[in-house]
Amino acid sequence: MSAAAPSLATIGILSVGDMGLGIAKLLHAHGFAVATNCERRSQDTIKRAQAALVTLYPTNEELVSSCDVILSVAPPRDASEIAKRVVGAVTSAQAKRASTAPLYFADMNAVAPSTVREIASLFVPVDALVHFVDGSIIGGPPSVKANGTDWSAPAVYTSGPHRFEDAAGWGPKLAKVLRMRHIGESVGAASGLKMCFASMSKGYTAIAIQAFTSAQSMGVLAELQGIMVEMLPQRAAETERGLVSMAPKAYRWVREMEEISKTHVEEGGFDPELFLGAASVYRAVADETVLGQEKIGERKRGTTAKDMAAAMVEGLSRKKKE
């Protein structure tokens, strides 16, 4: 008699934004059930979650009662609040988990090592009920390839005393599907890696926003782009992609730059100004220009680097006149 196939887990995702929705689709395609809390979510988000076959629960208590894993995938400004809500739900008398195994909670947000350690400390009173994992996502949202069966997916790095691979039954498959790589036993290592990588990717994009905007204002943007294509063709293509894709996410990246600054101050011994300046660039994108109104899948402005620069000049010129 052959052994029964390992049972798969129910994965809760908070929240189902662009990245969360991509992860939900990837997990569902590989046999996992996916759920979320729909409380205070927009009708558009709820419809997208339903289309991706995500089960919607009205409360956090019902979500944690039904899940084996909670993945926190949200703007960094929401990371601590999500953790507090999950701790509250786990300890609530209304939460009656079907499984006796500990709930896995992974903070996969773009935060500094000290921030994720603060979040981990929230779970100390419930450490018998919850296994905390420090996680980070490096890469874009999962998407199915042209053949309709294979997927492209980001890498997920984890650290801390608990590993998903050790969870009986479903753990190894979840780790494989999400391309997890456990890099250390200390909470903070995975988040620190994310901060350092984002320094060089999103940090560079902040520099490029300033360079392209100033070049547009001086009337030399075409020449700047031509020089980059001639001398740095790969960098030119990467810069174009970064500038075009950043507008809908600029509001999120303000806090991420602040968390990166915090990382380099606390872990590297640097002064904070460099990435606080990058934060101010993304704040200008989000608050001072029409680019801040852009939504993924509904793009109108900034769909080329040239138009991004034009929108920045328009917004910053208007601000200067006020």
C-alpha positions in Angstrom: 0.0 0.0 0.0 1.5 3.3 -1.0 1.9 6.1 1.5 -0.7 8.9 1.4 0.4 12.2 -0.2 1.3 14.9 2.3 -1.6 17.1 3.1 -1.2 20.7 2.0 -1.6 23.8 4.1 -4.0 26.8 4.2 -1.9 29.9 3.7 -3.2 33.3 4.9 -1.9 36.4 3.2 -2.1 39.9 4.6 -2.6 41.7 2.4 -3.6 40.8 -1.2 -2.0 43.7 -3.0 0.1 43.2 -6.2 2.7 41.0 -4.5 0.2 39.2 -2.2 -2.1 38.4 -5.1 0.7 37.0 -7.2 1.8 34.8 -4.3 -1.8 33.7 -3.8 -2.1 32.6 -7.5 1.2 30.8 -7.3 0.3 28.9 -4.2 -3.2 28.0 -5.5 -1.7 26.7 -8.7 0.4 24.3 -6.6 -2.4 22.9 -4.5 -2.4 25.2 -1.5 -5.5 26.8 -0.2 -5.2 30.6 0.3 -7.2 32.9 2.5 -7.2 36.5 3.7 -9.1 38.9 5.9 -11.4 41.2 3.8 -12.1 43.6 6.7 -11.7 47.2 5.6 -10.5 46.2 2.1 -11.9 47.9 -1.0 -14.4 46.2 -3.3 -11.8 46.2 -6.0 -9.4 44.2 -3.8 -12.1 41.8 -2.7 -13.1 41.1 -6.3 -9.5 40.5 -7.3 -9.0 38.1 -4.3 -12.2 36.2 -5.2 -11.1 35.9 -8.9 -7.8 34.4 -7.6 -9.9 31.8 -5.5 -8.8 33.3 -2.2 -11.1 32.5 0.7 -12.3 35.7 2.4 -12.7 35.8 6.2 -14.4 38.7 7.9 -12.1 38.7 11.0 -8.6 38.0 12.0 -9.8 35.4 14.5 -11.4 33.3 11.8 -8.4 33.7 9.6 -5.9 32.4 12.1 -8.3 29.7 13.2 -8.3 28.3 9.6 -4.7 28.8 8.5 -1.4 26.9 9.0 0.6 29.9 7.9 0.2 33.7 7.8 2.4 35.6 5.4 2.6 39.4 6.1 3.1 41.0 2.7 2.2 44.6 3.0 3.6 48.2 2.8 6.3 48.5 5.5 4.3 51.1 7.4 1.7 48.4 8.1 4.0 45.6 9.3 3.8 46.2 13.0 0.1 46.7 13.0 -0.5 43.5 11.1 1.6 41.6 13.6 -0.2 43.1 16.6 -3.6 42.1 15.0 -2.4 38.5 14.5 -1.1 38.2 18.1 -4.4 39.5 19.3 -6.3 37.1 17.1 -4.3 34.1 18.3 -4.9 34.9 22.0 -8.6 35.7 21.5 -11.1 33.3 22.9 -12.9 33.4 19.6 -9.9 31.8 17.8 -10.2 28.1 17.9 -7.6 26.6 15.6 -8.4 23.2 14.1 -4.7 22.3 14.1 -2.8 21.7 17.3 0.5 22.5 15.5 1.9 26.0 15.9 0.8 28.7 13.4 3.7 29.9 11.3 3.9 33.7 10.9 6.4 35.2 8.4 7.0 38.9 8.3 8.0 39.4 4.7 7.9 43.2 4.6 10.6 45.6 3.6 11.8 46.7 7.1 15.1 47.1 8.9 16.6 44.3 11.1 15.8 46.3 14.3 12.2 46.8 13.1 11.7 43.1 12.4 13.2 42.2 15.8 10.7 44.5 17.5 7.9 42.8 15.5 9.3 39.4 16.6 9.2 40.5 20.2 5.4 40.9 19.9 5.1 37.1 19.5 7.2 36.2 22.6 4.1 35.9 24.8 2.6 33.4 22.3 5.8 31.6 21.3 4.2 28.2 22.1 1.4 29.0 19.6 3.3 30.8 16.8 6.6 30.2 15.0 7.9 33.5 13.9 10.0 33.7 10.7 11.9 36.7 9.4 11.4 36.8 5.7 12.2 39.0 2.7 11.0 38.9 -0.9 13.5 39.8 -3.6 12.1 40.1 -7.1 8.7 41.0 -8.7 5.3 39.4 -8.1 4.9 35.8 -9.3 3.4 35.4 -12.8 2.6 32.5 -15.0 4.8 32.1 -18.1 3.6 32.1 -21.7 3.2 28.3 -21.7 0.5 28.6 -19.1 2.1 26.1 -16.7 5.5 27.3 -15.5 5.9 30.3 -13.2 8.4 33.1 -12.7 8.7 33.9 -9.0 10.8 36.0 -6.7 13.2 34.4 -4.2 12.1 34.4 -0.6 14.9 34.5 2.0 14.2 33.5 5.6 16.0 33.6 8.9 15.4 32.9 12.5 15.1 29.7 14.7 12.2 28.3 12.7 12.2 27.0 9.1 9.2 26.3 6.9 11.0 23.2 5.6 10.7 21.6 9.1 6.9 21.8 9.1 5.5 18.3 8.9 3.8 17.4 5.6 3.4 20.7 3.7 6.6 22.5 4.8 9.1 21.3 2.2 6.7 21.8 -0.7 5.8 25.4 0.5 9.5 26.2 0.7 10.1 24.9 -2.8 7.1 26.7 -4.4 8.1 30.0 -2.8 11.8 29.4 -3.6 12.7 29.8 0.1 16.3 30.0 1.2 17.1 30.0 4.9 20.2 32.0 5.5 20.7 32.1 9.3 19.4 31.5 12.7 19.1 35.2 13.7 16.0 37.2 13.2 17.0 40.2 11.2 19.3 38.6 8.7 16.7 38.1 6.0 15.3 41.6 6.4 18.8 43.1 6.4 19.6 41.3 3.1 16.5 42.9 1.6 17.5 46.3 2.8 20.9 46.0 1.3 19.6 44.8 -2.1 16.9 47.4 -2.2 19.6 50.0 -1.5 21.1 49.3 -4.9 17.8 48.8 -6.9 15.2 51.2 -5.6 17.9 53.5 -4.3 19.4 53.8 -7.8 15.9 54.5 -9.2 15.6 57.5 -6.8 18.9 58.8 -8.3 17.6 58.2 -11.8 14.4 60.1 -11.1 16.4 63.1 -10.1 18.8 62.9 -13.0 16.0 62.4 -15.6 13.8 65.1 -14.1 16.6 67.7 -14.0 17.7 66.7 -17.6 14.1 67.2 -18.8 13.9 70.6 -17.1 17.2 71.6 -18.8 16.1 70.2 -22.2 18.9 67.6 -22.4 17.0 64.4 -21.5 17.3 63.0 -25.1 21.0 63.5 -25.0 21.3 61.8 -21.5 19.3 58.8 -22.7 21.4 58.6 -25.9 24.7 58.7 -23.9 23.4 55.9 -21.7 22.3 53.7 -24.6 25.7 54.2 -26.2 27.9 53.8 -23.2 25.8 51.8 -20.7 23.2 49.9 -22.8 22.3 47.4 -20.1 22.0 50.1 -17.5 19.9 52.2 -19.9 17.4 49.4 -20.3 17.3 48.7 -16.5 16.9 52.4 -15.8 13.9 52.7 -18.2 12.2 49.7 -16.6 12.8 51.0 -13.1 11.5 54.5 -13.9 8.4 53.2 -15.6 7.4 50.7 -12.9 8.0 52.8 -9.8 5.1 55.3 -9.9 2.3 53.1 -8.5 4.6 51.9 -5.7 6.3 55.3 -4.8 4.1 55.8 -1.7 5.2 52.4 -0.3 8.9 53.1 -1.1 8.9 56.3 1.1 8.9 54.1 4.3 11.1 51.5 2.7 13.8 54.1 2.1 13.5 55.2 5.7 13.9 51.6 6.8 17.0 51.3 4.6 18.4 54.5 6.2 17.7 53.0 9.6 19.5 49.8 8.6 22.7 51.6 7.4 22.8 53.8 10.4 22.3 50.9 12.9 24.2 48.1 11.1 26.7 49.9 9.0 27.5 53.0 11.1 26.6 55.5 8.4 24.8 58.9 8.7 21.1 58.8 7.7 20.9 61.5 5.0 21.5 59.4 1.8 18.4 57.3 2.0 16.3 59.9 3.8 16.9 61.9 0.6 15.8 58.9 -1.5 12.6 58.8 0.7 12.0 62.5 -0.1 12.3 61.7 -3.8 9.6 59.1 -3.7 7.5 61.3 -1.4 7.6 64.0 -4.2 6.5 61.4 -6.7 3.6 60.3 -4.6 2.5 63.6 -3.2 3.5 66.3 -5.7 2.8 64.8 -9.1 0.1 63.0 -11.1 2.3 59.9 -10.9 1.1 59.4 -7.3 -2.4 58.6 -8.7 -1.2 55.7 -10.9 -2.4 52.2 -10.2 -0.9 48.9 -11.4 -2.9 47.7 -14.4 -4.4 51.1 -15.0 -1.4 53.2 -16.1 -1.9 56.6 -17.7 1.2 58.6 -17.0 4.8 57.7 -16.6 4.6 54.7 -19.0 7.9 55.9 -20.5 10.9 57.4 -18.7 10.5 60.6 -20.8 6.9 61.0 -19.6 7.9 60.2 -16.1 10.4 63.0 -16.2 7.8 65.3 -17.8 5.3 64.6 -15.1 7.9 65.2 -12.4 8.8 68.6 -14.0 5.1 69.5 -14.1 4.5 68.6 -10.5 7.6 70.2 -9.0 7.2 73.4 -11.1 3.7 73.7 -9.8 4.9 73.2 -6.2 7.6 75.9 -6.7 4.9 78.4 -7.8 2.6 77.8 -4.8 
